[in-house]
């Protein structure tokens, strides 16, 4: 089968539940930004930034190590059991320590009255970390239906409990006060918990997912192989540094923003606005995340075939085209997209194009990362991410005091652009791939020109404005389809 057709199929299979699920989860943002003021949503933004950092620490590159070692040995039972035992041991220690020291951590973060936030997230992180290996096994074994089912259950539970606690319970208490039903709700719902119900809903969903994955854990031998574990950790520890540096690049701005703003009076509100507008890059983020689900095992699988470099070059080319189409889809209709967040949050719209391109650069970097994963030079990947983290740290400290959250957005842009360029240059030395740079430049230029044309449209007639925007988007799609018509034809037939 044509490898691009195979990748597209796998991206669709694994991506559909992820896209639909994350889209539904992101659709909770309009609820949050209308139910809570920016300062309250700032707490949510900050807490999840820390969670992203800790999740990388707790998984310490073991998921990619599992793919690498299991793909080399068809009998991957020892690999699965070793990875699971390692993550279960470290996650248990983390959960116990976090639960015991929750009051002190809460006070340090400025949430002294809410140590329960820390306890909830300690449990979320521990269960999600252990669940990462069974999820990886489902992907490696090409079991998309079970993968999709568990993902959908997780998402449905999270959304349902959010709606129950944030919408339904307050409605019942206000409209049916004094009724027996309201009395029952009063026993399980406390209005003072507020944003805490976002965290509780997440915890319920994570525990339910863990329970559903237990049969997949029990179907494999769980006894660890200590010699194998040492080899896996040797492969994974640079990926831990790589991942930690990556999370610094991705979330450090939201962790440090409130501390660097000159006007600290509305720091949490500014953080809330930035965090909400960060979500506007939803379509780009969703595509990159779902693409990665299929691409990582695909990288290793294609390495065994004939001329894998040509496949990787093609993957990159079409990835960039799709990302630029998503960029245009958002920017040509940005005023409509901004209705996604509450009115108090829409002043952050100027960060959207900067963050979209930053995410595009990050996606390109993920494609380029094939060279150090296949050559086992994961230390080089860690080195690149550390450079990116240094750029992130320096530029955030310089730009946020001057430009607020706009400075944070440009720091993210500069970080990912630098990582992309460095990875490309090193990759050409150790694992040369003839990427179509000229083609990528042509598509990027056309996308920017079309966006520029849309910016010149000044008419009070909304139907005319949106009609022109749609025509511009269609023009980009038509150009791409015509230029790539031969490949599109080959994707629907076997080679």
Steps between C-alpha positions, in 0.01 A plus 500: 500500500613853429667614827328841484164330467588278797605799711188694402287201595672454836480872572127486430448186709688623805428862434122484473431422867775737606380782274135456592582455867739788534269717294219425742732565794609829345134587460494516878712816472195712404331362811798575723553849359137586564457326836824634651669840488849525341675492838332169590577349161857616551524247784389223263753612239783502752416165661481319165833653400659334803315177424645485148850542645452231764346252257817504289705451815286205611513318164874579447510398133379146572225510238745562214741247651217247498439564128870469423567175687166332429536569125836319505356190666167351397472334839456830684364353824822569698512852357141572601538352847826683563362837390180451702682395818735796476223755452279343767782516756594863433138617472412344834787679673395827337136457601579426865749788530272747323203405712694542826662832407193651330445778760855632465492482120163674493629781720810543281285531187274759661203266549542461875129444558478225241744212563234275346599637158844344547365168626260470207772566247747266665251219443426616144869505411577163657216317323566672165872416516434130560232500228743630237662159438174304445395776260834465318455123481160543333660727240791264440268202458270692262191473719336830412145406600588430863732801503218719368242355737704571812591847377136582432389371842764719666391807308128435545546460876702820530251704300195350670624570851607853403151570369345336806697699756536834323162527324244251629560518875490883523189502279315250721595683819386836362183390321379225731613621840325318784412191295614156604708474182678827583563362848665194350716718275596706800662194658736447207551854372660797677494833310816609683699228323471705178782419256581196711228314313710526184769303682255253655352420159849435364578269791183294451578461129861394569397240758238360264758473220743323730229249595422430133869438424546250784415197277771610254748522786408159640529329159877545507774375727576778748829367634776748413822404329764707679760469223241612246392783730854635513515502120160668474595766753828565318298561184228697678687738729603737220134494393410607853726802465359549152146484635567719803663764286207471259250560778701801616467628146129424492379602845763713677341822377176414682689402815708818520268756340336621821841552661647712217213735417566856610136546604455214744151614594339321207769239447266203538250664266772546236602138549139394452467700178825361362408144596158529335640649178768230496211259451404675174781310331285193568482369142875525444571339837249223442643411162857493632405285798303249296768490232756415768289207621533338158841638399716375787444124450488569124853648510642180645297277269609682183867491605498129411379568145660617178608866480331619823654847454273562201200406712604735779548785253151442361352486850653837582380658175135409544508572870601859426227540239231386742632724778499805271144421394402488868680832558300664223174341617542667839646835395256568214209460742667616822216727610267200492755273668545750783135447597638174638605688815309741720493872422745586778762276339491624138757774547762224467425438130837642374686202652312249284698524170830502691406186692365327190831537320687402815299177510570441131874527573458256788323254271782524247747435781308184594537381141870582501550311827500174305875530446605483864240238593603262222873549550469467881652847538231608744759708683506733202122540529545590865769751406271670247216522750734647761598771253131567443440513875783753541347717227159470668635600841703796377233642270220458753698691761582771246173530306222438754582809712501708179209354302302281741356180361582613146866473598434146622351410162803634310732312734317178410528586130875563523559184704329260261644668190852461644447135594366426153801654326759337730337158469494529122871589481609220735267251334655564161836404650399178675198378300465700176148540364429700186215712633311716251598838644412688183150354496449585868614858433258537208202381702594717800535807280164441333330452839647827632403689184141373518481595868639844414233547234231414753639763738443764231129419476309783666127465456207512741331225297578183689373272224738664254796484737446134581430418136837645400671320788347171391612563142857563621499179700361311203773649280771361728336156503460501120864599450617222733277242338617593150867507597482166685248329272730213405564405862132524587425253223766258623359509853181328391668210321748237610856539378 
